Each structure stands twice: as structure tokens, then as C-alpha cells.
Amino acid sequence: MRKITLVLAFVLSCSLFAQDAKSDSNKRFQIGLQFNPTIENDLMYTGYFGANVRYKFYQNEKIDLDFGFNVNYLDSELEAFSDAFIFNPNLVVNFKIPNSKIKPYFSAGYAFYSAKFTPNYAFGYDPLIGKSATINYNGFSINPGARYHINTNFYIDLNYNFLRFKDDYDVKSTISFNLLGIGAGFKL
């Protein structure tokens, strides 16, 4: 947690004192870090840290369209499951509010979850699994949120992320995550 705080403080200080060489409309890339305490999930994960990158490919007076890619790290509470990663390419619609530093957005995408399962005495030994197995799920993601732009270079992000994964091994089974995100980032 201390390292994340130091990284966010560094990004904030660099962004606040950076000179604005080009206007906000010409900045195509956004890079952000976030901490997301888990609200609810089906696999006993406590929360995650994440990073995201966005590229603005369309803009007009009312909206911007971005292609985004999020990578999230989840911390497992169960000994049998390893910590997990979620990879999430998505499409983002940013809504422009005239004369406001708050910019709401909505993104939708397809996410990939990967973790390792190692059976122990609590779960029993399964000869089909052996010593361990990699578990992969995939499914959709919905992510509404808002960014408060401190200046043209730096923003603070608050969002909700809903992820629903289909079990690759059991077609009828699904796994869901409800996450609240708090983060910061900068534009390039």
C-alpha cells in the first residue's frame, strides 16, 4: 500500500507541475493506476490493484471514444486459489459536460480471468486435476464511472466495474465480480 501511495504521489506531482505543451483535445493517450476494494465476488478475492491505458480515436463536441485495456491483480483469500489476473480490452464512451471538470464515462468490454487452483485437504485430491490446474474464464464487463480533471494533464477516477465470467468447464456456471474503483492518472 505504501508503494502505491508513493507512485500516486509521484504521478500527481509530475502532472501538476508539467507544462501544458499541447491542448487537451490533442492528447490521445491516458494512463491510470487504481485501487479497487472488492464489493462482492464469487471466489473470495479481497480486492485488486489495476492499471489501464486508453487511446482516443474519435472526438466531437459531445463525446470522445476510446479503446481501453485494463490489467487487474486480485488477491485471493483461499489457500487453494492463487492470486489472479484479469485482462480487459474495452470500448469507452466519454461524455463531455460543458464548463465542467467532471467527465462521466461508460465502457463495455470482454474480460479474461486467469488463476491457478491447487487442491489441498479441504478440497480433496482430484486425479483429473492432479497437483494444480490453471483456471481460465472469459466474459463481459460493464464499467460506468466519472473522472475529475484537476488540470489538462491529471485526473482522479471513481468507477464501478461489473464482470461476469462464464466457466470454460461448466457452461451453466458463471462467476461475478462487483468492484468499486478509486484511482488517478494522466494524459499524454
C-alpha positions as CSV (number, residue, x, y, z in Angstrom):
1,M,0.0,0.0,0.0
2,R,2.9,2.3,0.8
3,K,4.4,1.8,-2.7
4,I,1.1,2.6,-4.4
5,T,0.8,5.8,-2.3
6,L,4.3,6.8,-3.4
7,V,3.6,6.1,-7.0
8,L,0.3,8.1,-7.0
9,A,2.1,11.0,-5.2
10,F,4.8,10.9,-7.9
11,V,2.3,10.9,-10.7
12,L,0.4,13.7,-9.1
13,S,3.4,15.9,-8.6
14,C,4.7,15.4,-12.1
15,S,1.3,16.1,-13.6
16,L,0.5,19.2,-11.5
17,F,3.8,20.9,-12.4
18,A,4.1,19.8,-16.0
19,Q,3.7,22.5,-18.6
20,D,0.7,22.2,-20.9
21,A,2.5,22.0,-24.3
22,K,-0.5,20.8,-26.3
23,S,-4.2,21.3,-25.8
24,D,-6.4,18.7,-24.1
25,S,-8.1,17.8,-27.4
26,N,-4.8,16.7,-28.9
27,K,-3.8,14.3,-26.1
28,R,-4.7,10.8,-27.3
29,F,-3.3,8.5,-24.5
30,Q,-4.4,8.2,-20.9
31,I,-2.5,6.0,-18.3
32,G,-4.0,5.3,-14.9
33,L,-3.5,3.3,-11.7
34,Q,-6.2,2.3,-9.3
35,F,-7.0,0.5,-6.2
36,N,-10.3,-1.4,-6.1
37,P,-11.6,-2.8,-2.9
38,T,-13.9,-5.7,-3.9
39,I,-17.6,-5.1,-3.1
40,E,-18.7,-8.7,-3.9
41,N,-17.4,-11.7,-5.8
42,D,-17.9,-15.4,-6.0
43,L,-14.4,-16.6,-5.4
44,M,-13.3,-14.9,-2.2
45,Y,-10.9,-12.2,-3.5
46,T,-10.3,-9.2,-1.3
47,G,-9.6,-6.5,-3.8
48,Y,-7.1,-5.6,-6.5
49,F,-4.8,-3.1,-8.0
50,G,-5.0,-2.2,-11.6
51,A,-3.6,-0.3,-14.4
52,N,-5.3,1.0,-17.6
53,V,-4.3,2.5,-20.9
54,R,-6.7,4.3,-23.2
55,Y,-6.3,5.6,-26.7
56,K,-8.7,8.3,-28.0
57,F,-9.7,7.5,-31.6
58,Y,-12.7,9.8,-32.1
59,Q,-13.9,13.0,-30.6
60,N,-16.6,15.6,-31.2
61,E,-18.3,18.3,-29.1
62,K,-20.4,15.8,-27.0
63,I,-18.4,12.6,-26.7
64,D,-14.9,11.0,-27.1
65,L,-14.5,7.3,-28.0
66,D,-11.5,5.5,-26.6
67,F,-10.1,2.0,-26.9
68,G,-9.0,0.8,-23.5
69,F,-7.1,-2.0,-22.0
70,N,-7.2,-2.8,-18.2
71,V,-5.0,-5.2,-16.3
72,N,-6.1,-6.1,-12.8
73,Y,-4.5,-8.1,-10.0
74,L,-6.7,-9.8,-7.4
75,D,-5.6,-11.1,-4.0
76,S,-7.0,-14.5,-3.0
77,E,-8.3,-15.3,0.5
78,L,-8.4,-19.0,-0.3
79,E,-5.2,-21.1,0.0
80,A,-6.3,-23.3,-2.9
81,F,-6.6,-20.5,-5.4
82,S,-3.6,-18.4,-6.4
83,D,-3.9,-14.6,-6.9
84,A,-5.5,-13.9,-10.2
85,F,-5.2,-11.5,-13.2
86,I,-8.0,-10.0,-15.3
87,F,-7.2,-8.7,-18.7
88,N,-10.0,-6.5,-20.1
89,P,-10.0,-4.8,-23.6
90,N,-12.9,-2.4,-23.8
91,L,-14.6,0.4,-25.7
92,V,-15.1,3.6,-23.7
93,V,-17.6,6.5,-24.4
94,N,-16.6,9.7,-22.6
95,F,-19.4,12.3,-22.2
96,K,-18.4,15.9,-22.3
97,I,-20.2,18.4,-19.9
98,P,-19.6,22.0,-21.0
99,N,-17.6,24.1,-18.5
100,S,-17.1,21.1,-16.1
101,K,-14.1,19.3,-14.8
102,I,-16.2,16.1,-14.3
103,K,-16.3,13.8,-17.2
104,P,-18.6,10.7,-16.9
105,Y,-17.9,7.6,-19.0
106,F,-19.2,4.2,-19.8
107,S,-17.2,1.3,-21.0
108,A,-18.1,-2.2,-22.1
109,G,-15.7,-5.0,-23.0
110,Y,-14.7,-8.6,-22.9
111,A,-12.6,-9.8,-20.0
112,F,-10.3,-12.8,-19.4
113,Y,-9.6,-14.2,-15.9
114,S,-6.7,-16.5,-15.1
115,A,-5.7,-18.2,-11.8
116,K,-4.1,-21.4,-10.6
117,F,-6.0,-23.9,-8.5
118,T,-4.0,-26.2,-6.2
119,P,-6.1,-28.8,-4.4
120,N,-5.5,-29.2,-0.7
121,Y,-7.0,-31.3,2.1
122,A,-10.0,-29.0,2.3
123,F,-10.9,-29.6,-1.3
124,G,-9.7,-33.2,-1.6
125,Y,-7.5,-34.6,-4.2
126,D,-8.9,-35.0,-7.7
127,P,-6.9,-37.2,-10.1
128,L,-8.3,-35.2,-13.1
129,I,-6.7,-32.0,-11.7
130,G,-3.5,-33.5,-10.4
131,K,-1.3,-31.2,-8.4
132,S,-2.6,-28.0,-9.9
133,A,-4.6,-26.6,-12.8
134,T,-4.9,-23.3,-14.5
135,I,-8.4,-21.9,-14.4
136,N,-9.4,-19.6,-17.3
137,Y,-12.7,-17.8,-17.5
138,N,-13.9,-15.2,-20.0
139,G,-16.9,-12.9,-20.2
140,F,-18.2,-9.4,-20.4
141,S,-17.5,-6.3,-18.4
142,I,-19.6,-3.1,-17.8
143,N,-17.9,-0.1,-16.3
144,P,-19.6,3.2,-15.6
145,G,-17.6,5.9,-13.9
146,A,-16.5,9.6,-13.8
147,R,-13.2,11.4,-13.8
148,Y,-12.5,14.7,-12.2
149,H,-9.8,16.6,-14.2
150,I,-7.6,18.6,-11.8
151,N,-5.9,20.1,-14.9
152,T,-5.4,19.1,-18.5
153,N,-2.7,16.5,-17.5
154,F,-4.1,14.9,-14.4
155,Y,-7.4,13.3,-13.3
156,I,-8.9,11.4,-10.4
157,D,-11.1,8.4,-11.3
158,L,-14.1,6.8,-9.5
159,N,-15.8,3.9,-11.1
160,Y,-17.9,0.7,-10.7
161,N,-16.9,-2.4,-12.6
162,F,-19.2,-5.4,-13.1
163,L,-17.6,-8.5,-14.5
164,R,-19.4,-11.7,-15.3
165,F,-17.4,-14.7,-16.4
166,K,-18.5,-18.0,-18.0
167,D,-16.9,-21.1,-16.6
168,D,-15.0,-22.8,-19.5
169,Y,-15.6,-26.2,-18.0
170,D,-19.2,-25.9,-16.9
171,V,-21.3,-23.9,-19.5
172,K,-24.1,-23.3,-16.9
173,S,-21.8,-21.9,-14.3
174,T,-21.0,-18.2,-14.0
175,I,-18.7,-16.1,-11.8
176,S,-19.3,-12.5,-11.0
177,F,-17.3,-9.6,-9.6
178,N,-18.6,-6.2,-8.4
179,L,-15.8,-3.8,-7.9
180,L,-15.5,-0.1,-6.8
181,G,-12.5,1.7,-8.3
182,I,-10.6,4.6,-7.0
183,G,-7.6,5.8,-9.0
184,A,-5.6,8.5,-10.7
185,G,-4.0,9.0,-14.0
186,F,-2.5,11.4,-16.5
187,K,-2.8,12.2,-20.2
188,L,-0.1,12.2,-22.8
